[in-house]
Amino acid sequence: MTLLIFLVGALTGVLAGGILCVHYLRSAIADDIGPQLRRVQNQLDNIESAVNLALASRYAELSQLSWPAAIPAPRANDEGRR
């Protein structure tokens, strides 16, 4: 019976130690990755801004091309030729 109590205590200690170790490793990894994630997010924001600017410019060019060219008003000497 005494051996069983020590065995259960040892297993409980190993489990608690494992939980603390995993918790520490997860927080250390998260602290290490944080700055890299912010840098990647900034790069993605820059790319998104560039794409939005390119699309807006292209849309503006296409909308200018879709308007018909202005028809020049006939000059006074052109009216007699028609």
Sequence and secondary structure as in RCSB ss.txt:
>XXXX:A:sequence
MTLLIFLVGALTGVLAGGILCVHYLRSAIADDIGPQLRRVQNQLDNIESAVNLALASRYAELSQLSWPAAIPAPR
ANDEGRR
>XXXX:A:secstr
 HHHHHHHHHHHHHHHHHHHHHHHHHHHHHHHHHHHHHHHHHHHHHHHHHHHHHHHHHHHHHHHHHS        
HHHHTT 
